[in-house]
C-alpha cells in the first residue's frame, strides 16, 4: 500500500517537475468555431518552437468575452496577452501595457502595418495593441437573384443611385409583406455612408471637439439609409434585421439579395444553396470611395506577471508568422500587416483583391473613451428614429447636436 | 452576563449547533452574493469608479447628477408605464384563469400546465421567439393581423409607440402562470361551506364572488400584488433580448439603465446610485402596500 502511494507521488512529481521550469502565459481570445483553427495553430507552433513556454488558452465566444475580460481586468487579473477591440476605452483605464518602447527595443517591423489600423489601436499617441486585421465591409450579392431579376451585377463604377436602383428591382413582396429585401445593412456601418458623402461624424475621430453629424452632407447620408428602409422599403430596419437573425441570416436564407458586411462572412456563406459574389462598395454621389478601418488586435495586460514572455509571444502572434497563419486560414482575416510580402502572399481568400482595395480606402471611425456613452445616450437613439421612420435625419440629429457638443466640451 | 442567560441543556446546545450548521450554506451564500454586494453598492454610490481607477469620493454627486439626467427621467417614466400596465392586467387575467380552472372543467390539469409552462421556460429563449413573432415583416403576429384586415400594421419593437406594449405582452404571458397558481391555491382554501351557506341565503354567483371569494382571497391577492410589483420594477432580460432599450430609449427601464451605466459605460458609482434609488422606490411601494392592506386584506 505504502509503496503504491510512493509510486504515485514519484509519478506526480515527474509530471510536475518539467512544468516548474516553464514559464506560463495565458492568452485570451474570442471566436466562433470556424474562426478558431488559426489561433490553435499559432499556439501549438509557438509552444513547439519554445518548449520552455506553456500557453494557457482562455477562449470565449464573442458574446461573453468582454464581460469576462472586464471582470478579470477589474480584479487586476486576466490573460497576459489578449485579443481586443475598442482600444482607447481599455487604454484610458490603464488596462493595457504600452508597446512603443518594446517595439523599438526589439525592432519589430511596425511600419509594415496599415497606418489607419495603427491609429485605431492607439490612445493619446501611444500604441497599445498590434492590429491583426482591418475588417473593411464589401458588397455581397446573390448572383442568382440578380439573374432572375435581370439586373446587372455590381461593378466598380457603381454609385449610391445604382445601389438603390438595384435594391428596388430585387425586392419582392407578397400580399403587402416583403418576402425578399433588396439590401441588408449592418447597423454599425452608418458612418461609412457619411464618409462616402463627404461628411464626418466628428471633426477628429480620436480627439473630437465638434459634432459634425448635423452638417448637410452627413444628414443627407443618414437620410439616404433611412429612405432605403422606410420610403423605398427595400432594406430592413436594423433592429428587425437583428431579430431576424442578423444580416448574414437574411442573406443565407435568401431573404436579402445584397448585404454589406465584413470579410468573416466569406466563411459563413460558403455553403449557401445559391451563387454569390463580392463587389466593392458603391461610391458616394460624387464618387468618393470610403470604408471603415475596423478589426481587432492583440494587447498585453498592464498587470501581466510575465511581460517579457508575453511580448515574445505577441511578436509571433501579431508579427509575420501569426499574420500569415491568420491570412491563410479558411475564415480569413484581411491582414493589417499589408506591408509584408509573406503576409500578402498568404492572403488567398476569395475576393481578396476586393477586400484589400476596400482596406486601402479605410478611414478611422470615431473612437475615443466617451464615444460609447455618447453613442448609446444620444446618437443611437436619434438614429433609431430615422431608421424606424418616425423622424427625418435633419430633425433627429439636429435635436441632439447641442447636447453632444456640450458633452464634448466637458 | 453569562449567568443571566438561560442555561441550555446539552441536547439543546447540540440542536442549536445543528441548526446553525443547516443554516450555514444559505447564510454564506446570502452574505457573499447578496448582503456584501448590497452594502458595497451603497458605498460605491457615493464614489466615482470605473473598475480601474482609484475610487474617488463624490458625496451626493451621483444622486444630484441623476436628478438632472433627462434620460433617467425617461427611464423612470418607462418603468412606471411598464409597472402600471403589466401588474393590473396580469393580476386580473391570472385571477380569471384561476377562477375558470377552479371550476372542475374538462382538461383543467392540462390547462394549468399550459399556463404554467412559460414560468419555467428560459426568459431568454422565450424572448427570442417572441422577437420573431413580433417581427413586423416576417412575424406571425402581423401576418395574423393582416389576415383579419388590419392595414396599418404596427412596427412593434421598431416603433417607439409599440415597443413597450410588446414587452408588456411577453412579460404578462410569462408571469401569468405563477400568479394563477397562487390564486388557485388561495381559491382552494376557501371552504365550500361558506359558499353553500351564502347560496342558501339566496346570494347569486356574482354576489358570492364579490362578497365571499374576493375578500377571502385578499391575502393571496396582496401577496401576488407585492411580488408582481417588485418583479416588474426589475424587468431586464426581455428588454435586453427584444429591444436593447430601443428604439430611442423607448424601452429603457431602470434595471437596464443600471446595467448600461455599470457595464457599458463603466460608471459604477452612477449605476449604484440608480440601484439605490430603485431599492428606495420598491421599498416605498411595499411599505405603502403594507399600510393599505389593513383596509382591504382580510385574514380569515
Boltz contact constraints between the chains, C-beta under 6 A:
constraints:
  - contact:
      token1: [A, 74]
      token2: [B, 51]
      max_distance: 6.0
  - contact:
      token1: [A, 93]
      token2: [B, 50]
      max_distance: 6.0
  - contact:
      token1: [A, 93]
      token2: [B, 52]
      max_distance: 6.0
  - contact:
      token1: [A, 94]
      token2: [B, 52]
      max_distance: 6.0
  - contact:
      token1: [A, 177]
      token2: [B, 137]
      max_distance: 6.0
  - contact:
      token1: [A, 178]
      token2: [B, 137]
      max_distance: 6.0
  - contact:
      token1: [A, 237]
      token2: [B, 158]
      max_distance: 6.0
  - contact:
      token1: [A, 239]
      token2: [B, 158]
      max_distance: 6.0
  - contact:
      token1: [A, 240]
      token2: [B, 135]
      max_distance: 6.0
  - contact:
      token1: [A, 240]
      token2: [B, 158]
      max_distance: 6.0
  - contact:
      token1: [A, 243]
      token2: [B, 131]
      max_distance: 6.0
  - contact:
      token1: [A, 243]
      token2: [B, 135]
      max_distance: 6.0
  - contact:
      token1: [A, 244]
      token2: [B, 135]
      max_distance: 6.0
  - contact:
      token1: [A, 244]
      token2: [B, 138]
      max_distance: 6.0
  - contact:
      token1: [A, 373]
      token2: [B, 265]
      max_distance: 6.0
  - contact:
      token1: [A, 377]
      token2: [B, 71]
      max_distance: 6.0
  - contact:
      token1: [A, 381]
      token2: [B, 248]
      max_distance: 6.0
  - contact:
      token1: [A, 381]
      token2: [B, 249]
      max_distance: 6.0
  - contact:
      token1: [A, 384]
      token2: [B, 246]
      max_distance: 6.0
  - contact:
      token1: [A, 384]
      token2: [B, 247]
      max_distance: 6.0
  - contact:
      token1: [A, 384]
      token2: [B, 248]
      max_distance: 6.0
  - contact:
      token1: [A, 385]
      token2: [B, 248]
      max_distance: 6.0
  - contact:
      token1: [A, 388]
      token2: [B, 158]
      max_distance: 6.0
  - contact:
      token1: [A, 388]
      token2: [B, 159]
      max_distance: 6.0
  - contact:
      token1: [A, 388]
      token2: [B, 247]
      max_distance: 6.0
